[in-house]
């Protein structure tokens, strides 16, 4: 006990020293980790430009007195609306023509430096401004850049961030998926294109009195506007490639001196295509195939299940039913089977034509086609069984009648 009591102060001192050493090292490691993370995340724009801010604005609206009262336009007047009307034939023709025209739209990275009239760009942007928006807030800003120095600065910012995106942020799968499109972080077209259109979303509006105004669904509204902008560019014979320069928003916003409520959504280089421009040979989804499958799949499965059940019930009750009703029932089922066979053959032909549309859907379509062919074979087998049961019943009915009629014919002769 005396020895233990003598060693106790020494043991406590050693234990305290060990704990202090471990605690100090832990603090040192944590400090180093924070410094390392701060170096990696010294770009505050990593995530802030990638979200719709309706909920954020709503929260600020509730907590901040700087937001405007939205009751100032409750008595907005309404006027009659009389759009153009077309006959069914005209609508069909116009829809086919517009589809054929828009189906030629492609993302083009080979853009000519040939000048484009500024008035054309102005009209294209006016067209984009006709898009619907949440509560008609029109939360978009279109910045058109034609100055060569500013375009080059934009390219430098974008390529710097894009190189980091390709090498670190995007991941192997994303980079692999882009390889077939032959795209990388080098964006020569940002220097060459006559115009760069930078589309900003306004996360909130600012009224003349300095009050803030909520912009509902700002990102969705601006995205719809961008879709109309692409159609308008196609309409005048200009090309572009839709780029979303990840993590470049605040730097480009600062370069172009845009306010803090605007965040970059899309960057579009605009111009004529070069004479040697090439695009990937991509295929679009086949609408005919998927509409056909959606329309007929459930009905086909329902009919097949019902027919199997009826055939099983028919075979079970065959011996108990009269011969003629059974014969009539066989004929009805045979006609139904024949009709379903024709529909299945039509669906199979449609699927065969669409199998080549897209490599990504080839396997699933081929599997469905094989399943339909199996169903077709089963129906033919059932039809064969049905036909084989009909013939004996006819022979059982016909011979007595023929035997009764034959002597009469012989006597008359």
SVG drawing of the C-alpha trace seen along z (x, -y; Angstrom):
<svg xmlns="http://www.w3.org/2000/svg" viewBox="-88 -54 95 99">
<polyline fill="none" stroke="black" stroke-width="0.4" points="0.0,0.0 2.9,-2.3 4.5,-1.7 1.2,-2.3 0.5,-5.5 4.0,-6.7 3.6,-5.9 0.1,-7.4 1.1,-11.1 3.7,-10.0 1.1,-7.9 -1.4,-10.8 1.2,-13.2 2.2,-10.8 -1.4,-10.2 -2.1,-13.9 0.9,-14.5 -0.2,-11.8 -3.7,-13.2 -2.3,-16.7 0.0,-15.5 -2.9,-13.7 -5.2,-16.7 -2.5,-19.0 -1.9,-16.7 -5.6,-16.5 -5.9,-20.3 -2.9,-20.5 -4.4,-18.0 -7.7,-19.7 -6.1,-23.0 -4.2,-21.5 -7.3,-19.9 -9.2,-23.2 -6.4,-25.0 -6.4,-22.3 -10.1,-22.4 -10.1,-26.2 -7.5,-26.0 -9.6,-23.5 -12.9,-25.4 -11.6,-28.9 -14.0,-29.1 -17.3,-30.2 -19.2,-29.6 -18.9,-25.8 -22.5,-25.1 -24.3,-28.5 -25.2,-28.8 -26.8,-25.3 -30.1,-25.7 -33.5,-27.4 -33.8,-30.1 -37.6,-30.3 -37.5,-28.8 -34.5,-30.9 -36.3,-34.1 -39.5,-33.0 -37.6,-32.5 -35.9,-35.9 -39.3,-37.5 -40.7,-36.3 -37.7,-37.5 -36.6,-40.7 -38.4,-44.0 -36.7,-44.8 -39.2,-42.8 -42.0,-44.6 -45.7,-44.2 -47.1,-42.1 -50.7,-43.5 -49.9,-46.5 -51.2,-44.9 -54.3,-43.1 -56.5,-44.9 -54.6,-44.1 -56.9,-44.5 -57.7,-41.6 -58.2,-41.9 -59.8,-39.6 -57.5,-37.0 -58.1,-36.0 -55.3,-33.7 -55.1,-32.5 -57.1,-29.4 -56.4,-26.7 -58.2,-23.8 -57.2,-20.3 -55.4,-19.9 -53.5,-23.1 -52.5,-22.2 -51.2,-18.9 -49.2,-20.5 -47.8,-23.2 -46.8,-20.8 -45.0,-18.5 -43.2,-21.4 -42.1,-22.8 -40.9,-19.5 -38.9,-18.8 -37.4,-22.3 -36.5,-21.9 -35.3,-18.3 -32.4,-19.9 -31.2,-21.7 -27.9,-20.4 -25.3,-21.6 -22.5,-23.0 -19.1,-23.8 -17.6,-24.9 -18.8,-28.5 -17.7,-31.0 -16.5,-34.5 -18.7,-35.9 -20.6,-38.9 -24.2,-38.6 -26.6,-41.6 -27.2,-42.9 -30.9,-43.4 -31.3,-39.7 -29.9,-39.0 -32.1,-41.6 -35.2,-40.0 -34.1,-36.5 -33.9,-37.7 -37.3,-39.5 -38.7,-36.2 -37.1,-34.4 -38.7,-37.1 -42.2,-35.9 -41.8,-32.8 -44.1,-32.2 -42.7,-32.8 -43.8,-32.3 -46.3,-35.1 -45.1,-36.9 -41.9,-38.0 -39.8,-37.5 -36.7,-36.6 -34.2,-36.6 -31.3,-38.8 -29.7,-38.3 -26.2,-39.7 -24.9,-40.0 -21.1,-40.2 -19.4,-41.1 -16.2,-42.8 -13.1,-40.6 -11.3,-41.4 -14.2,-40.6 -14.9,-37.4 -11.3,-36.3 -11.5,-37.0 -14.7,-34.9 -12.9,-32.1 -10.0,-32.2 -12.3,-32.0 -14.3,-29.2 -11.4,-27.1 -9.6,-27.4 -12.7,-26.1 -13.6,-23.5 -10.1,-21.9 -10.7,-21.5 -14.2,-20.1 -12.9,-17.5 -9.9,-16.5 -11.5,-16.5 -15.1,-17.5 -17.0,-15.7 -15.9,-12.1 -14.7,-9.4 -18.2,-8.4 -19.2,-11.9 -16.0,-12.4 -16.3,-9.0 -19.9,-9.9 -18.6,-13.0 -15.8,-11.3 -18.0,-10.2 -19.0,-13.8 -15.3,-14.8 -15.6,-17.7 -13.1,-18.9 -12.3,-22.0 -10.8,-23.9 -13.5,-26.3 -12.1,-28.0 -15.6,-29.1 -15.8,-31.5 -13.2,-33.7 -14.5,-33.0 -18.3,-33.4 -19.5,-36.9 -21.7,-36.9 -21.8,-35.3 -25.2,-35.3 -25.0,-34.8 -28.4,-34.1 -28.7,-35.0 -31.5,-34.0 -32.7,-36.7 -33.1,-35.0 -35.2,-38.0 -36.1,-41.4 -35.3,-44.9 -37.9,-47.6 -37.1,-51.3 -37.8,-52.0 -35.1,-49.4 -37.5,-46.8 -37.0,-43.2 -39.5,-41.2 -39.8,-37.4 -39.2,-35.6 -41.1,-32.3 -39.6,-29.3 -36.9,-31.5 -34.7,-28.7 -37.6,-26.9 -38.9,-30.1 -35.5,-31.0 -35.0,-27.5 -38.2,-27.7 -37.1,-31.0 -33.8,-29.4 -35.7,-26.7 -37.6,-29.4 -34.3,-31.2 -32.8,-28.0 -35.9,-27.7 -35.6,-31.4 -31.9,-30.9 -32.8,-27.9 -35.4,-29.9 -32.9,-32.5 -30.3,-30.0 -27.8,-30.5 -26.2,-27.8 -25.0,-27.5 -24.0,-25.0 -25.6,-25.0 -22.9,-25.3 -23.4,-25.4 -20.0,-26.6 -19.9,-25.0 -18.4,-27.2 -17.8,-30.1 -20.9,-32.1 -19.5,-34.6 -16.4,-35.3 -18.4,-36.0 -20.9,-38.0 -18.1,-40.2 -16.5,-40.6 -19.8,-41.7 -20.7,-43.8 -24.0,-42.1 -25.8,-42.6 -25.7,-40.0 -29.2,-38.8 -28.3,-37.4 -26.7,-34.0 -25.4,-32.5 -27.5,-29.7 -26.4,-29.2 -23.7,-30.5 -24.4,-30.4 -21.9,-31.2 -23.9,-32.3 -23.1,-32.6 -23.1,-30.8 -21.7,-27.3 -18.3,-26.9 -18.2,-25.4 -16.6,-22.2 -18.7,-22.0 -19.4,-18.4 -21.7,-17.1 -22.1,-13.7 -24.4,-11.3 -26.9,-11.0 -30.4,-9.4 -33.5,-10.8 -36.1,-8.8 -38.6,-7.0 -42.0,-8.4 -44.0,-5.9 -42.5,-2.9 -43.0,-4.1 -46.5,-5.4 -47.4,-2.1 -46.0,-0.1 -47.6,-2.3 -51.0,-2.0 -51.0,1.7 -49.0,3.4 -51.6,3.3 -54.4,4.3 -52.4,7.1 -51.6,8.6 -55.2,8.3 -56.5,10.0 -53.9,12.8 -54.7,13.5 -58.4,13.4 -58.1,15.7 -56.1,18.3 -58.6,18.3 -61.5,18.8 -59.7,21.6 -59.0,23.4 -62.6,23.0 -63.8,24.2 -61.7,27.3 -62.9,28.2 -66.6,27.7 -66.3,29.2 -67.8,32.6 -70.8,31.1 -71.9,28.6 -74.0,29.3 -72.0,29.8 -73.4,26.8 -72.8,24.2 -69.3,25.5 -68.7,25.3 -70.0,21.7 -67.8,20.8 -64.8,22.2 -65.5,20.1 -65.8,16.9 -62.5,17.6 -60.8,18.5 -61.8,15.1 -60.6,13.3 -57.3,15.1 -56.9,14.3 -57.5,10.6 -54.9,10.6 -52.4,12.3 -52.7,9.6 -52.3,6.9 -49.2,8.7 -47.7,8.9 -48.3,5.2 -46.6,4.4 -43.7,6.7 -43.2,4.9 -43.2,1.5 -40.7,2.7 -38.4,4.2 -38.4,0.9 -37.5,-1.0 -34.8,1.4 -32.1,-0.5 -33.1,-3.9 -30.9,-4.0 -28.2,-1.7 -29.2,-2.4 -32.7,-0.9 -31.7,1.9 -31.5,4.6 -34.8,3.7 -36.6,3.6 -35.1,6.9 -36.2,8.5 -39.7,7.2 -39.8,8.3 -38.8,11.8 -41.5,11.8 -44.1,10.8 -43.0,13.5 -43.3,16.1 -46.8,14.8 -47.6,15.0 -46.4,18.7 -48.6,19.5 -51.6,17.9 -51.0,19.9 -50.7,23.1 -54.0,22.3 -55.6,21.6 -54.3,24.9 -55.8,26.7 -59.1,24.9 -59.2,25.8 -58.4,29.4 -61.3,29.7 -63.7,28.1 -63.2,30.6 -64.2,33.7 -67.3,32.1 -68.3,31.2 -67.8,34.8 -69.9,36.0 -72.8,33.8 -72.7,34.1 -72.7,37.9 -76.2,38.7 -77.7,35.9 -75.9,37.0 -77.0,40.6 -80.7,39.4 -80.4,37.3 -78.6,39.8 -81.5,42.4 -83.9,39.6 -81.5,38.4 -81.1,41.9 -84.9,42.5 -85.4,39.2 -82.8,40.2"/>
</svg>
